[in-house]
Amino acid sequence: MNAQVNSIQVGLPQVIGTVKPWTSGFLKQAVRQPLWLGTINLAGDGQADLVHHGGLHKAVCVYPAAHYPYWRSTLGMPNLTAGDFGENFTVDELTEENVCIGDVWTIGEATVQVSQPRQPCWKLARRWDIKDLALQVQQTGRTGWYFRVLVEGTVQPGMALALAERPNPQWTIAEANRLMHHDQANLVDAARLGDIAALSPSWKTTLRNRIENDLQLNEQSVRKRLEGGDAS
């Protein structure tokens, strides 16, 4: 199975706005030149909130190019383009329906692995001044996903993504999203997904808390991520 990285975007944290300024690495610029893809992130990329973004298990944020026509139409924003959802890789031929947790992909010299679906946060909504945008992304399942980096290397736009391993074909990103956000009472599948070695630690923790009947705490955490601030 092959796909392509249509474009690559990077950006360092910056202060956005003047009335109520906030700091984020959300604003990314497309690059044409080769970039080093390291264990933590792409050269020239960074995150303001290192607790919830970036790191070993979220080194690369990936978003399907196929979703942009939907968002242009739904949001009435015809100029939306690659990178406008804050992703590093905008990819062709791949969506949440045909990418699985634990997939290993090669791109140029690098090897990456799917660690978890992206969980959109309030910064996406604030960037576009659409209060419920993060919730819309979550509810539609058009979330994208994250890569961890298994082998570092140089990457650039236009490179092919080639599937090398698929150990968990039953756990597509779409299915993981469905379980996390729409089928929260299914503790059997929560345990099965949580047992996958390649799943990110943060998702394992959320699923474990769910299984341990800490549903109220989980709901508060989701609200805080989507809405920002104090969700109590």
N, C-alpha and C positions, 0 to 999 in steps of 0.2 A: 504494500500500500504506500503510495507516494502523495505528497502534497508540496506546497511551496510557501515560503515566507515572502509574501508580497512586499512588505515594508517593515522596517525596524525603526523604532522610536526610542529615544532616551531623553532624560532630563533630570537635573539636580533639584533638590528642594528650593523653593523660592516663596517669598511672601506675596500673596495674591490679595488684591483689593486694598482699599484705603479706609473705608468707613468701619468695617469689622474685618480687619486683615486676618488671614489664616495662612499657615505654612504647609506646603504640600509639594511633592514631586510629581503631581498629576500631569502638569503641563509638559508634554514631551514633543520633541522635534524629530522629524524624519531625517535619517542619515543615509548617505549613499556609499560611504567608504566602509571598508572592512572594520569590524570591531572585535575586541577580545571579549569573549564570553567566559567569565570566571565563575568560581563556585558560588559567589554571593550575588553577583549581578553583571550586567553588561558594562563595559567601560563607558564612563560618562553618565551613568544612571545612578539614581539614589532615591531614598525615601525619607520623609520627615518623621513618620511614625514607625520606628523600627520594632516596636512591640507587635504590631499587627500586619506590617508589610515588609517585603524583602526577606533576606536571610536565606539559609540553606534550602528551605523547602518552598520558597517563593522567589526564586532567583529571576524568573522570566514570567511576565504576565502575557498571556496569549489570548487573542480574540479573533473570531471568525470574520473574514471579510463579508461572508454571506449575510451577516446580520445588519449591515449598514443600510441597505435599502429599506428594511423593515422600520428601523429607527427614524430614518429620514421622513418616511411617510407618517408614522405614528406620532412623532413629535412635531411634525411640521417644520423640520429643520433640514432643508435640501442640501445644505453645504457640509453636513457632517462627513468626515473623511477618516481614513486610517489614523489611529492614534487618539482620536477624540474620546475614546472611552478609557484612556490612560494606559493602554497596553503597550508592551515592548514589541511583540511580534503580531502583525496582522497576517493571518494565514488563509490560503485558498484551499478548497477541497475538504476542509475539516470543519466539523461542528461538534457540539456536545453529544450528538447521536452516534458518532463514529470514532470517538476518542475515549479511551478507557483508563481508569486508575491503574498506575503501574506500567503503562505503555513506555517502551524505550524507543526513542527516535534518534536518528543521526542527522546532523546538519553540518556540512563541511567537516572540519576536524573535530567538532564537538559531539558529545552524546548527552541527551537529556532524557528525563523521565517525568511522566505526569504524576504529580503529587496530590492534587486536590482540585475541585472546582474553585473558581474565584467566588468569593462572597462579597458582593458590592457593598460599599460603605457610603456614609452620608456625604463624603467628599465628591462623589460622582454627581449627586443631586445638587450640591452647592455650586460645583463648577458650571453647570448648565442652568441653574436657577429653576430647577423643576423639583419641587419638594418630594414627590414620591418616585423619583426616577430609580433610585436604588431598589425600591420595592418592586417596581415594574420589571426591572432586569431579573430580580430573583424569581418573581412569580412566573415570568415567561420562560425561564430556564435558559435565556440567552446570556449566560454569565461569563463564558470563557473559562480558562483554567490556568494552572501554574505548572511550570517546569522546574524541577531541580536539575542541577548540572552534575552529571556523572563523570564526564571527561571534558575538560576545558579546551577551548580552541577558538579560532578566528571564524566569525560568521559575517555575512553581508546579505542585503536584500537580493531577492531573486534565487536564493539557494533552495535546493530541494530538501524536504523533510522526508526521510525514509523510515518506515516502521521496521525495527529490528526485533522486538520482542513484544508479545501481548499475553501476559500471564493471567489476566483477569477479564476475559472478554464479556462476561456477564455484567461487569460493573462499568458501564459507560458513564461519562460525566453526567449525562441526562438522568440516568438511573440514580446516581449518587445525589444529585439535586432533588429528585423526586422524594427520595427517602429523607433527606435532611429537612426539606421545607414543606412537604405535603403529606408525608406518611409517618408522622412522628410517633405514632402508637405502635409501629412495627418494630418491636424490640429484637425479634429474631434476626431480621435483616440488618438491623443496627449492629448487632454483634458480629454478623458475618462480614460486613464492610469494615468494621473496626479491627478485625483480625488480619486485614491485608497489610503486609509488611511495608509496602510502598506508600500507604496512605500517610499524609502528614500528621505529625504529633497533635496539632491543634484540632484536627477533625477527630482523631482518636479520642482525645479528651472530651470533646462535645458528645460523642456517641456514648462514651463510658458514663458521663454524667446523666445522660438520658436513661440509660439502662439502670442506673442507680436511683432512678425516680427523682432526679433533681430537675424536673421539668420547669419549675418556676424560675430557677436561676438561669436556665437556658433561654427562656423566653425574654427575660430582662436583658441578657447579653445580646440577643438578636435585635431587640428594640434599640439598644444603645448604638449598635453598629449601623443600623439603618437611619436613625434619626439624629445621632450625635448627642453630646451632652449627657446629662443625668437622666437615665431612663426610669428611675424609681418613681 
